[in-house]
Amino acid sequence: MVTLLTVLALAHLVGLITAGAALLTPQRSAEGSVAWILSLITLPWIAVPAYWLFGRPRFRGYRTARQPGASPLREAVRDLGTHVEPYRARLPEERGGVQAVERLVQMPFLRGNSAELLIDGEETFRSLFEGIDRAERYLLVQFYIIRDDRMGRELKRRLIARARDGVRVHLLYDKIGSFGLPSRYGDELREAGVEVRAFRSNRRTATPLQINFRNHRKVTVVDGREGWVGGLNVGDEYLEGDAGLGHWRDTHLYLQGPAVLGLQLSFLEDWYWMTDEVLDLEWEPVAGSGDLPALILPSGPADELETASLLMQHAIHSAVKRVWISSPYFVPDEGVMAALELAVLRGVDVRILVPRRADVLLVHLAKFAFLERLLRAGVQVFAYRPGVLHSKTLLLDSEIATVGTVNLDNRSLRLNFEITALVVGREFADQLHRSFEEDFRRSRPFTLEQIEANPLWFRVASHAAHLLSPLL
C-alpha cells in the first residue's frame, strides 16, 4: 500500500511540474493550455506521457536559422529581395490589407504569374508528372503522405528517370504522415541518385518523442520556374476514391512565375532544418505567361506569430461581399469564429463547405459543436455529399483566392508546417468560384432543425470532441 501511494504521489508531482511547463509554453492557445494543465493535474499517468509525445514546447533551431544573418541559409538568399523587387505588385491597400499579409510572410506580392486551378487527382497528377518530366536542372518535391501504391510508384519512377538524366532531385516527406512507407521505397530512389529525407521534429535523432509538429506541406518546384501546391498527397485514393468513404475531392494549384520562388524558399528552409545543407538553387525570377499578383505564405510552429490563424482572421475581416471557405477539418479557434460572425453582421455572404463524412472521427464529431452557433449567426454551412472533401481553399470577394494545405483546426493553425498560395485577379478567382458552385450543387446545407434533432449522446460526444480539439 505504501508503495502504491508513493507511486501515485510521484505521478501527481510529475504531473504538477509538467503542468507548470505547459503553463509557460509560448504560442499555445489558452484553450490548449487549460486542457493540458487540467489533464496533467488530474490524470498524470495518462497525460504526462501524452504531453511528452504531443504537447512539448516547439523547437527553436528552425526559427533561429530563418533570422537575418544568423545562418548559412539566410546568407544564401540575402539577395532575394533585390531580385524580386522589379516584380513587386503595387496593389491597392483595400485589397484585403496587403501590408499585413506581406509583413506576415516578409515577402511582397509578386506580379508576372500565371495560375491554373487543378481539380482532383487526374488533373493534378497529369499536370504534376508532366512538369516533373520537364525538369532540366533540379526538382524539389515535398509531400506529407507518400504511399507505396500505384501513384507512389509512378512518382518514384519519374523521379528516378530525371535523376538518371542528370537532374538534381530532392524529395522530402513527413516521417509521421508517411509512416507506412517502406524503407525500400527511399532506398531505390537513393540508389538512382535522388536525395531523400524524412522530415522529423527531432532532426538529430530518430527518437519517438515530440511527434506533434508535422510537415503538412505539399510542394513541387521545377527549375525555380514552375510550382505546384495544394491539398493532394500521393496515393491511389485521389484517383480511385476511398473504399469506405467514396470519391476523394481535392484542389491543387499550378503556378508559373516569380511567386514560385516562395515555394522554393519554403522547401529550402525545410531541407536545411533536416540536413544543415543549403541547396544550390536559382533565385532570379522568371515571368510566367500571365501577370497575376501572387504570394506564397508558409506557416508553422517556428513562426514568431500564429501565421495561419492570423491570415484566416485577416481575410475574413477584410471581406466586403463574399467569404467562401472549404475545409475538411473544421474546428476553428475563437478568433476565426468571431471573424465569421462579424462578417455576417456586415452583410457578407459567408459559406463554409465541409465533408459530410470525414476520415478523422474526432474532428468530424467536433465540428458539430460549432454548427449551431454558426447557423444562428447566419453562416451557411454545406455538407459535401459524394465522398471525402479534402480541399483547402478560400474565395474572398471577387478577386482574391487561396489554395493550400491549411485546415481550419488547431493542428493546421498552430502545430503543422503548412503553406498557402494567395492569388489576386478576377480570372483566377472565377475559376475557384465555379469550382465552389459545383461543390455546393453536390452538397446539402445544414439546418438548425437538423442540428437540434441530433440525439443527446451525439451532442455530448461532439462537445467532448470539441474540448479535446486543442490537444490534437
C-alpha positions as CSV (number, residue, x, y, z in Angstrom):
1,M,0.0,0.0,0.0
2,V,2.8,2.4,0.9
3,T,4.5,1.7,-2.5
4,L,1.3,2.3,-4.4
5,L,0.7,5.6,-2.6
6,T,4.3,6.6,-3.2
7,V,3.9,5.9,-6.9
8,L,0.7,7.9,-7.1
9,A,2.2,10.8,-5.2
10,L,5.2,10.8,-7.6
11,A,2.9,10.7,-10.6
12,H,0.9,13.7,-9.4
13,L,4.1,15.5,-8.5
14,V,5.5,14.9,-12.1
15,G,2.1,16.0,-13.4
16,L,2.2,19.2,-11.4
17,I,5.7,20.0,-12.6
18,T,4.8,19.2,-16.2
19,A,1.6,21.4,-15.8
20,G,3.9,24.3,-14.9
21,A,5.9,23.7,-18.1
22,A,2.7,23.7,-20.1
23,L,1.6,26.9,-18.5
24,L,4.8,28.6,-19.6
25,T,4.8,27.1,-23.1
26,P,4.8,30.1,-25.6
27,Q,2.4,30.5,-28.5
28,R,-0.1,27.9,-27.3
29,S,-3.8,28.8,-27.3
30,A,-5.5,29.4,-23.9
31,E,-7.9,26.5,-24.6
32,G,-4.9,24.2,-25.2
33,S,-3.1,25.3,-22.1
34,V,-6.2,24.8,-19.9
35,A,-6.8,21.4,-21.4
36,W,-3.3,20.2,-20.9
37,I,-3.0,21.6,-17.3
38,L,-6.2,20.0,-16.1
39,S,-5.3,16.7,-17.7
40,L,-1.8,16.8,-16.2
41,I,-3.0,17.5,-12.7
42,T,-6.0,15.1,-12.6
43,L,-4.8,12.2,-14.8
44,P,-1.0,12.5,-14.7
45,W,-0.3,8.8,-15.5
46,I,-2.0,9.3,-18.9
47,A,-1.4,13.0,-19.6
48,V,2.3,13.2,-18.8
49,P,3.4,10.6,-21.5
50,A,0.9,12.2,-23.9
51,Y,2.3,15.7,-23.2
52,W,5.9,14.5,-24.0
53,L,4.6,13.0,-27.2
54,F,2.3,15.7,-28.3
55,G,2.5,18.9,-26.2
56,R,6.1,19.8,-25.7
57,P,7.4,23.3,-26.5
58,R,8.2,23.9,-30.1
59,F,11.7,23.6,-31.3
60,R,13.9,26.7,-31.7
61,G,16.5,25.7,-34.3
62,Y,14.2,26.2,-37.2
63,R,13.3,29.7,-36.1
64,T,17.0,30.6,-35.5
65,A,18.0,29.5,-38.9
66,R,15.5,31.9,-40.5
67,Q,16.8,35.0,-38.7
68,P,18.7,37.5,-40.9
69,G,22.4,36.9,-40.8
70,A,22.1,34.1,-38.3
71,S,22.8,31.1,-40.6
72,P,24.1,30.0,-44.0
73,L,20.5,29.7,-45.0
74,R,19.9,33.4,-44.7
75,E,23.2,34.2,-46.4
76,A,22.2,32.0,-49.4
77,V,19.0,34.1,-50.0
78,R,20.3,37.5,-48.9
79,D,19.8,39.0,-52.4
80,L,16.4,37.6,-52.9
81,G,14.6,40.8,-52.0
82,T,16.7,42.7,-54.6
83,H,16.0,40.0,-57.3
84,V,12.2,40.2,-56.9
85,E,11.9,44.0,-56.4
86,P,11.2,44.6,-60.2
87,Y,8.3,42.2,-60.0
88,R,6.7,43.7,-56.9
89,A,3.0,44.2,-57.3
90,R,1.7,47.6,-56.2
91,L,-1.7,46.6,-55.0
92,P,-4.3,49.0,-53.6
93,E,-4.3,48.6,-49.8
94,E,-8.0,48.0,-49.7
95,R,-7.5,44.6,-51.4
96,G,-7.6,42.6,-48.3
97,G,-5.0,44.6,-46.3
98,V,-1.9,43.9,-48.4
99,Q,0.6,45.3,-46.0
100,A,-0.4,43.0,-43.2
101,V,-0.1,39.9,-45.3
102,E,3.3,40.9,-46.7
103,R,4.6,41.6,-43.3
104,L,3.4,38.2,-42.1
105,V,5.4,36.4,-44.7
106,Q,8.2,39.1,-45.1
107,M,7.8,38.9,-48.9
108,P,5.9,41.1,-51.3
109,F,3.1,40.1,-53.7
110,L,4.8,39.5,-57.0
111,R,3.3,40.1,-60.4
112,G,4.1,38.2,-63.6
113,N,2.5,34.9,-62.6
114,S,0.1,32.5,-64.3
115,A,-2.1,30.2,-62.3
116,E,-4.3,27.2,-63.0
117,L,-6.7,25.5,-60.7
118,L,-6.3,21.7,-60.7
119,I,-9.4,19.8,-59.6
120,D,-9.0,16.3,-58.1
121,G,-6.4,13.6,-58.8
122,E,-6.5,13.1,-62.5
123,E,-5.9,16.7,-63.4
124,T,-3.4,17.2,-60.7
125,F,-1.2,14.2,-61.3
126,R,-1.2,14.7,-65.0
127,S,0.0,18.3,-64.6
128,L,2.5,17.4,-61.9
129,F,4.0,14.4,-63.7
130,E,4.3,16.4,-67.0
131,G,6.1,19.1,-65.0
132,I,8.5,16.7,-63.4
133,D,9.4,15.4,-66.9
134,R,10.2,18.9,-68.0
135,A,12.8,19.5,-65.3
136,E,16.3,20.3,-66.7
137,R,18.3,21.4,-63.7
138,Y,16.6,20.5,-60.4
139,L,13.5,19.1,-58.8
140,L,12.2,19.9,-55.3
141,V,9.4,17.5,-54.3
142,Q,7.6,17.5,-50.9
143,F,4.5,15.7,-49.6
144,Y,3.0,14.9,-46.2
145,I,1.9,11.4,-47.3
146,I,3.5,9.2,-50.0
147,R,2.1,5.7,-50.3
148,D,3.8,2.7,-51.9
149,D,0.9,2.2,-54.3
150,R,0.4,2.8,-58.0
151,M,0.6,6.6,-57.8
152,G,3.5,6.4,-55.3
153,R,5.5,4.1,-57.6
154,E,4.7,6.3,-60.6
155,L,6.2,9.3,-58.8
156,K,9.2,7.2,-57.9
157,R,9.7,6.0,-61.5
158,R,9.6,9.6,-62.8
159,L,12.0,10.9,-60.2
160,I,14.5,8.1,-60.9
161,A,14.3,8.9,-64.6
162,R,15.1,12.5,-64.1
163,A,17.9,11.8,-61.7
164,R,19.5,9.4,-64.2
165,D,19.2,12.1,-66.8
166,G,21.4,14.4,-64.6
167,V,18.7,16.4,-62.9
168,R,19.3,17.1,-59.2
169,V,16.3,15.6,-57.4
170,H,15.4,16.3,-53.8
171,L,12.5,14.5,-52.1
172,L,11.2,15.4,-48.6
173,Y,8.3,13.6,-46.9
174,D,6.9,13.7,-43.4
175,K,8.0,10.8,-41.2
176,I,4.7,10.6,-39.4
177,G,2.4,11.2,-42.3
178,S,4.2,8.6,-44.4
179,F,4.6,6.2,-41.5
180,G,3.7,3.2,-43.7
181,L,6.2,3.9,-46.4
182,P,8.6,1.0,-46.6
183,S,12.3,1.7,-46.4
184,R,12.9,0.1,-49.8
185,Y,11.0,3.0,-51.4
186,G,13.6,5.5,-50.4
187,D,16.5,3.0,-50.9
188,E,15.6,2.6,-54.6
189,L,15.5,6.4,-55.0
190,R,18.8,6.9,-53.4
191,E,20.4,4.2,-55.5
192,A,19.4,6.2,-58.6
193,G,20.9,9.4,-57.2
194,V,17.8,11.0,-55.6
195,E,18.4,12.9,-52.3
196,V,15.7,11.7,-49.9
197,R,14.9,12.9,-46.4
198,A,12.1,12.2,-43.9
199,F,11.1,15.4,-42.0
200,R,11.1,15.0,-38.2
201,S,10.7,17.4,-35.4
202,N,13.8,15.9,-33.8
203,R,16.2,16.1,-36.7
204,R,19.3,14.8,-34.8
205,T,17.9,11.5,-33.6
206,A,15.1,9.1,-34.5
207,T,13.5,9.4,-31.0
208,P,9.8,8.9,-31.0
209,L,9.3,11.9,-28.7
210,Q,7.9,15.2,-29.9
211,I,5.9,13.8,-32.8
212,N,3.3,16.5,-32.7
213,F,4.9,19.0,-35.1
214,R,4.4,17.6,-38.6
215,N,5.2,18.9,-42.0
216,H,1.9,19.0,-43.9
217,R,3.2,20.9,-46.9
218,K,2.7,19.6,-50.5
219,V,5.1,21.5,-52.7
220,T,6.8,20.7,-56.1
221,V,9.2,23.1,-57.8
222,V,10.7,22.6,-61.3
223,D,13.9,24.6,-62.0
224,G,12.6,27.5,-59.9
225,R,10.1,28.4,-62.6
226,E,7.1,26.2,-62.2
227,G,5.4,25.1,-58.9
228,W,2.6,23.1,-57.6
229,V,0.9,23.5,-54.2
230,G,-2.3,22.3,-52.6
231,G,-4.2,19.6,-50.8
232,L,-3.2,16.4,-52.6
233,N,-0.8,13.8,-51.3
234,V,0.5,10.9,-53.3
235,G,-1.9,7.9,-53.2
236,D,-4.3,6.0,-55.2
237,E,-7.3,7.3,-53.2
238,Y,-7.1,10.6,-55.2
239,L,-7.9,8.7,-58.4
240,E,-9.9,5.7,-57.2
241,G,-11.6,7.1,-54.1
242,D,-11.7,5.5,-50.6
243,A,-13.3,2.1,-50.3
244,G,-15.2,3.2,-47.2
245,L,-15.7,6.9,-47.9
246,G,-16.1,7.2,-51.6
247,H,-14.8,9.9,-54.1
248,W,-11.9,12.0,-52.9
249,R,-12.4,15.7,-53.7
250,D,-9.3,17.9,-53.6
251,T,-7.8,21.0,-55.1
252,H,-4.3,21.8,-56.2
253,L,-2.7,24.8,-57.9
254,Y,-0.2,25.1,-60.8
255,L,1.9,28.3,-60.6
256,Q,4.3,29.7,-63.1
257,G,6.3,32.9,-62.5
258,P,8.3,34.8,-59.8
259,A,6.0,33.7,-56.9
260,V,7.3,30.1,-57.4
261,L,10.4,31.4,-55.5
262,G,8.2,31.5,-52.4
263,L,7.6,27.7,-52.8
264,Q,11.3,27.2,-53.3
265,L,12.2,29.2,-50.3
266,S,9.8,27.2,-48.1
267,F,11.4,23.9,-49.3
268,L,14.9,25.2,-48.8
269,E,14.1,26.1,-45.2
270,D,12.6,22.6,-44.5
271,W,15.6,20.9,-46.2
272,Y,18.1,23.0,-44.3
273,W,16.3,22.1,-41.0
274,M,16.8,18.4,-41.7
275,T,20.2,18.4,-43.3
276,D,22.1,21.7,-42.5
277,E,22.6,21.7,-46.3
278,V,22.0,24.9,-48.3
279,L,20.8,23.8,-51.7
280,D,22.3,25.5,-54.8
281,L,19.2,26.9,-56.4
282,E,18.3,29.6,-59.0
283,W,16.9,32.8,-57.4
284,E,16.5,35.0,-60.5
285,P,12.7,35.4,-61.1
286,V,11.3,34.3,-64.4
287,A,8.0,35.8,-65.5
288,G,5.2,33.4,-66.4
289,S,2.7,33.7,-69.3
290,G,0.3,35.9,-67.2
291,D,0.6,38.9,-65.0
292,L,-1.3,37.8,-61.8
293,P,-0.1,39.1,-58.4
294,A,0.6,36.1,-56.1
295,L,2.2,35.4,-52.8
296,I,3.3,32.2,-51.0
297,L,2.7,32.2,-47.3
298,P,4.3,29.3,-45.3
299,S,3.2,28.9,-41.7
300,G,4.2,26.7,-38.8
301,P,5.2,26.3,-35.2
302,A,8.6,28.0,-35.8
303,D,6.9,31.3,-36.7
304,E,7.0,34.3,-34.3
305,L,3.3,34.7,-34.8
306,E,0.4,32.3,-35.3
307,T,0.6,33.0,-39.1
308,A,-2.1,30.6,-40.4
309,S,-4.7,31.8,-37.8
310,L,-3.9,35.4,-38.4
311,L,-4.1,35.1,-42.1
312,M,-7.5,33.4,-41.9
313,Q,-8.9,36.0,-39.5
314,H,-7.5,38.9,-41.6
315,A,-9.0,37.5,-44.8
316,I,-12.4,37.2,-43.2
317,H,-12.3,40.7,-41.6
318,S,-11.3,42.1,-45.0
319,A,-14.3,40.7,-46.9
320,V,-16.8,43.0,-48.3
321,K,-19.1,40.8,-50.3
322,R,-18.1,37.1,-50.0
323,V,-16.1,34.6,-47.9
324,W,-16.4,31.0,-49.1
325,I,-14.2,28.5,-47.3
326,S,-13.6,24.8,-48.0
327,S,-12.1,22.9,-45.1
328,P,-12.1,19.1,-44.5
329,Y,-11.4,19.6,-40.8
330,F,-13.4,22.4,-39.3
331,V,-12.6,23.1,-35.6
332,P,-11.9,26.8,-35.7
333,D,-10.5,28.8,-32.8
334,E,-12.4,31.7,-31.2
335,G,-10.7,34.3,-33.3
336,V,-11.9,32.7,-36.6
337,M,-15.4,32.1,-35.1
338,A,-15.7,35.7,-34.1
339,A,-14.5,36.9,-37.6
340,L,-17.1,34.7,-39.3
341,E,-19.9,36.1,-37.1
342,L,-18.8,39.7,-37.7
343,A,-18.6,39.2,-41.4
344,V,-22.3,38.1,-41.5
345,L,-23.2,41.1,-39.5
346,R,-21.5,43.3,-42.2
347,G,-23.7,41.6,-44.8
348,V,-21.0,39.4,-46.2
349,D,-22.1,36.1,-47.9
350,V,-20.3,33.6,-45.6
351,R,-20.3,29.9,-46.7
352,I,-18.4,27.0,-45.2
353,L,-18.0,23.8,-47.1
354,V,-17.2,20.7,-45.1
355,P,-17.4,16.9,-45.8
356,R,-20.5,15.0,-44.8
357,R,-18.1,12.3,-43.5
358,A,-14.5,13.0,-42.6
359,D,-11.7,10.5,-42.4
360,V,-10.8,11.5,-38.8
361,L,-13.7,10.7,-36.4
362,L,-12.8,13.0,-33.6
363,V,-12.6,16.0,-35.9
364,H,-15.8,15.0,-37.6
365,L,-17.6,15.0,-34.3
366,A,-16.0,18.2,-33.1
367,K,-17.4,20.3,-36.0
368,F,-21.0,19.7,-34.8
369,A,-20.1,21.7,-31.6
370,F,-19.7,24.8,-33.8
371,L,-22.6,24.4,-36.2
372,E,-25.4,25.6,-34.1
373,R,-23.6,28.9,-33.2
374,L,-22.6,29.5,-36.8
375,L,-26.1,28.8,-38.2
376,R,-27.7,31.1,-35.6
377,A,-25.3,33.8,-36.7
378,G,-26.3,33.4,-40.3
379,V,-23.3,31.5,-41.7
380,Q,-24.3,29.0,-44.3
381,V,-22.6,25.6,-43.8
382,F,-22.8,22.9,-46.5
383,A,-22.0,19.2,-46.3
384,Y,-20.3,17.7,-49.4
385,R,-22.2,14.5,-50.2
386,P,-20.4,12.4,-52.9
387,G,-17.4,11.5,-50.8
388,V,-14.5,13.0,-48.9
389,L,-13.9,16.7,-49.2
390,H,-10.2,17.3,-48.7
391,S,-9.9,20.7,-50.4
392,K,-8.5,23.7,-48.6
393,T,-9.5,26.8,-50.4
394,L,-10.8,30.3,-49.8
395,L,-12.6,32.8,-52.1
396,L,-12.6,36.4,-50.9
397,D,-14.9,38.8,-52.7
398,S,-14.4,38.5,-56.5
399,E,-10.6,38.8,-56.9
400,I,-8.7,37.0,-54.1
401,A,-8.3,33.3,-53.9
402,T,-6.2,31.0,-51.8
403,V,-5.2,27.3,-52.3
404,G,-3.1,25.5,-49.9
405,T,-2.7,22.9,-47.1
406,V,-4.3,24.7,-44.1
407,N,-7.3,23.2,-42.4
408,L,-9.5,25.2,-40.0
409,D,-8.4,23.2,-37.0
410,N,-5.9,23.6,-34.1
411,R,-3.3,21.3,-35.8
412,S,-3.1,23.4,-39.0
413,L,-3.4,26.7,-37.3
414,R,-0.7,26.1,-34.7
415,L,1.1,22.8,-34.9
416,N,1.7,21.8,-38.5
417,F,4.1,23.3,-41.1
418,E,1.7,24.5,-43.7
419,I,1.7,26.6,-46.9
420,T,-0.8,28.7,-48.7
421,A,-0.8,30.4,-52.1
422,L,-2.7,33.7,-52.4
423,V,-3.6,34.8,-56.0
424,V,-5.1,38.2,-56.8
425,G,-7.1,38.5,-60.0
426,R,-10.7,38.1,-61.2
427,E,-9.8,35.5,-63.9
428,F,-8.3,33.0,-61.4
429,A,-10.9,33.9,-58.7
430,D,-13.6,33.0,-61.3
431,Q,-12.0,29.5,-61.7
432,L,-12.3,29.0,-57.9
433,H,-15.8,30.5,-57.9
434,R,-17.0,27.9,-60.5
435,S,-15.4,25.1,-58.5
436,F,-17.2,26.2,-55.4
437,E,-20.5,26.5,-57.2
438,E,-20.2,22.9,-58.5
439,D,-19.3,21.7,-55.0
440,F,-22.3,23.5,-53.5
441,R,-24.6,21.8,-56.0
442,R,-23.3,18.4,-54.7
443,S,-23.8,19.4,-51.1
444,R,-26.7,19.9,-48.7
445,P,-26.9,22.8,-46.3
446,F,-27.0,22.1,-42.6
447,T,-30.1,23.5,-40.8
448,L,-30.8,24.4,-37.2
449,E,-33.6,21.8,-37.1
450,Q,-31.2,19.1,-38.2
451,I,-28.6,20.0,-35.5
452,E,-31.2,20.2,-32.8
453,A,-32.7,16.9,-33.8
454,N,-29.4,15.1,-33.1
455,P,-29.7,12.6,-30.2
456,L,-28.4,13.6,-26.8
457,W,-25.5,11.1,-26.9
458,F,-24.3,12.6,-30.2
459,R,-24.4,16.2,-28.9
460,V,-22.5,15.1,-25.8
461,A,-19.9,13.3,-28.0
462,S,-19.4,16.3,-30.3
463,H,-18.9,18.7,-27.4
464,A,-16.5,16.3,-25.8
465,A,-14.6,16.1,-29.0
466,H,-14.5,19.9,-29.1
467,L,-13.0,20.0,-25.7
468,L,-10.2,17.6,-26.8
469,S,-9.6,19.5,-30.0
470,P,-6.9,21.9,-28.5
471,L,-4.9,18.8,-27.7
472,L,-4.9,17.5,-31.3
